Amino acid sequence: MNLRKKFSEADLQRIKDAVKEAESKISGEIVPVIVERSGTYAIASYRAAVLFAMLTFASIVIIDRYIPELAIYDPLSIFIVVLTFGLLGGLLAHYIDPFKRMMLTQLHLDKATRLKAESSFLQEEIFNTRQRTGIMIFLSFFEHEVIIMADKGISKVVEQKEWDSMVQAFITKIKMGDTVGGLEACVKKCAQILLEKQFIISSDDINELRDDLRIE
């Protein structure tokens, strides 16, 4: 997937305008970040290789028992067949995303997404605001996961359940095929929450972080 091709110039401008509009009212910085995937997941290829190898060997045993005319008796041939199908399984998991996901647990996906989100938070310097009022809206496509991460100036006064509610609304939009609309709504909701918590823009406020969508 080429993420940049997934968003038109109009989409990118729409997101940028939403961030700019939101930040015109609040003393906070909202940073949208979208990544293709959060991890490489080599374990998925290993698991698929082992699974295919085991299924192949089991098939050879069953054929030997019930269809002897098709059975393989040469040990070297058995080894080559099992190895070949094991490699095939590993390659399928490496190149085909839906199959790769089948080889992973939700724990794998959650851990990788959280680590990538934390890395992006630091890389984009979202912590680097005067009042520690940065918010990152993070979407990882492969994992189908959204994380909203706020700096300590905001997180200490906004309950996690409010972010969780926003995440679910965003995911619903993504499933409907409206990623841009979901992101735009999420940005607006962030601004609404900050206004409710009295993070109102001051006369000396400056735009500390750029407004455009980060695509990794």
C-alpha positions in Angstrom: 0.0 0.0 0.0 1.3 3.5 -0.9 -0.3 5.7 1.7 0.4 8.9 -0.1 -1.6 7.7 -3.1 -4.5 6.9 -0.8 -5.0 10.6 0.0 -5.6 13.2 -2.7 -4.3 16.8 -2.4 -7.8 17.8 -1.6 -7.9 15.2 1.3 -4.6 16.5 2.7 -5.8 20.1 2.5 -9.1 19.2 4.2 -7.2 17.6 7.1 -4.8 20.6 7.4 -7.7 23.0 7.4 -9.5 21.0 10.1 -6.4 21.2 12.3 -5.9 24.9 11.6 -9.5 25.6 12.4 -9.4 23.6 15.6 -6.2 25.2 16.8 -7.6 28.7 16.2 -9.7 28.2 19.3 -7.5 26.2 21.7 -4.2 26.4 23.4 -3.1 23.0 22.1 -1.5 21.4 19.1 -3.2 18.6 17.3 -1.0 16.3 15.1 -2.5 13.6 12.9 -0.2 10.8 12.0 -0.9 7.8 9.7 1.4 4.9 9.1 1.1 1.9 6.8 2.0 -0.6 9.5 3.5 -0.4 13.0 5.7 -3.6 12.9 7.5 -6.0 10.5 6.1 -9.1 12.3 8.7 -11.7 11.3 7.0 -14.0 13.7 4.1 -14.3 11.3 6.3 -15.8 8.6 7.8 -18.2 11.1 4.4 -19.3 12.3 3.1 -19.7 8.8 6.1 -21.7 7.8 5.8 -24.1 10.7 2.0 -24.4 10.2 2.4 -25.3 6.5 5.2 -27.7 7.2 3.2 -29.5 9.8 0.1 -29.7 7.6 2.2 -31.0 4.7 3.8 -33.7 6.9 0.4 -34.6 8.3 -1.0 -34.9 4.7 1.9 -37.2 3.7 1.1 -39.5 6.7 -2.6 -39.5 5.8 -1.9 -40.2 2.2 0.5 -43.0 3.1 -2.3 -44.6 5.2 -5.3 -44.2 3.0 -4.0 -43.6 -0.5 -0.9 -45.7 -0.7 -0.6 -45.4 -4.5 0.1 -41.7 -4.0 2.4 -42.1 -1.0 5.9 -40.7 -0.8 8.4 -43.1 0.8 11.8 -41.6 0.1 12.9 -39.6 3.2 14.8 -37.0 1.1 11.7 -36.4 -1.0 9.5 -36.1 2.1 12.0 -33.5 3.5 12.0 -31.5 0.3 8.2 -31.4 0.0 7.8 -30.4 3.7 10.5 -27.7 3.3 9.0 -26.4 0.1 5.5 -26.0 1.6 7.0 -24.5 4.7 8.8 -21.9 2.7 5.6 -21.2 0.7 3.7 -20.5 4.0 6.4 -18.1 5.1 6.3 -16.2 1.8 2.5 -16.0 1.9 2.6 -14.5 5.4 5.3 -12.1 4.3 3.6 -10.7 1.2 -0.2 -11.1 1.9 -1.4 -8.8 4.7 -4.7 -10.6 5.5 -2.8 -13.9 5.9 -0.1 -12.2 7.9 -2.8 -10.9 10.3 -4.2 -14.4 10.7 -0.7 -15.5 12.0 -0.7 -12.8 14.7 -2.4 -12.4 18.0 -4.1 -9.2 19.0 -1.4 -8.8 21.6 1.2 -8.7 18.9 -0.7 -6.0 17.0 -1.5 -3.9 20.1 2.1 -4.0 21.4 3.6 -3.0 18.0 1.0 -0.2 17.5 1.6 1.3 20.9 5.4 1.2 20.5 5.1 2.8 17.0 2.7 5.5 18.4 5.1 6.3 21.2 8.0 6.5 18.7 6.0 8.9 16.4 5.1 11.0 19.4 8.7 11.6 20.1 9.8 11.8 16.5 7.2 14.5 15.7 8.2 16.3 18.9 4.6 16.5 20.1 6.0 16.9 23.6 7.8 20.1 22.6 5.1 22.7 23.3 5.3 25.4 25.9 2.4 24.1 28.1 2.8 20.4 27.1 -0.5 20.5 25.3 0.2 18.4 22.3 -2.2 15.7 21.0 -1.4 13.0 18.5 -4.1 11.2 16.5 -2.4 8.0 15.3 -3.8 5.6 12.8 -2.0 2.4 11.8 -3.6 0.8 8.7 -2.3 -2.8 8.8 -3.3 -3.2 12.5 -6.6 -1.4 12.0 -5.9 0.5 15.2 -6.2 4.1 16.3 -4.5 5.7 19.3 -5.0 9.2 20.7 -2.0 10.2 22.8 -2.0 13.5 24.8 0.9 15.2 26.5 0.8 15.5 30.3 -0.7 19.0 30.2 -3.8 17.5 28.8 -3.8 13.9 29.9 -3.9 14.9 33.6 -7.4 16.6 33.1 -9.0 14.5 30.4 -10.2 11.0 31.3 -9.1 8.0 29.1 -12.8 7.1 28.4 -13.1 10.3 26.4 -10.2 9.3 24.1 -11.6 5.8 23.9 -15.0 7.1 22.7 -13.3 9.2 20.0 -11.2 6.2 18.9 -14.4 4.0 18.5 -16.1 6.8 16.5 -13.0 7.1 14.2 -12.8 3.3 13.7 -16.5 3.3 12.7 -15.8 5.9 10.1 -12.8 4.0 8.7 -14.9 0.8 8.4 -17.4 2.9 6.4 -14.6 3.9 4.0 -14.4 7.5 5.2 -11.0 7.8 6.8 -10.6 11.5 6.0 -14.0 12.3 7.5 -13.2 10.2 10.5 -9.9 12.0 11.1 -11.6 15.4 10.5 -14.3 14.6 13.1 -11.6 13.4 15.5 -9.7 16.7 15.2 -12.9 18.7 15.8 -13.7 16.5 18.9 -10.3 17.1 20.3 -10.8 20.8 20.0 -14.2 20.5 21.7 -12.8 18.6 24.6 -10.0 21.1 25.1 -12.4 24.0 25.1 -14.6 22.3 27.7 -11.5 21.8 29.8 -10.7 25.6 29.4 -7.7 25.2 27.1 -8.6 28.4 25.4 -6.2 30.1 23.0 -4.3 33.1 24.5 -3.3 36.3 22.9 0.3 35.3 22.7 -0.4 31.8 21.3 1.8 30.7 18.4 1.5 27.7 16.1 4.3 25.4 17.5 3.7 22.4 15.3 2.8 22.3 11.7 -0.8 21.5 10.8 -0.5 19.0 8.0 -1.0 15.2 8.1 2.1 13.2 8.8 2.3 10.0 6.6 5.0 7.4 7.4 
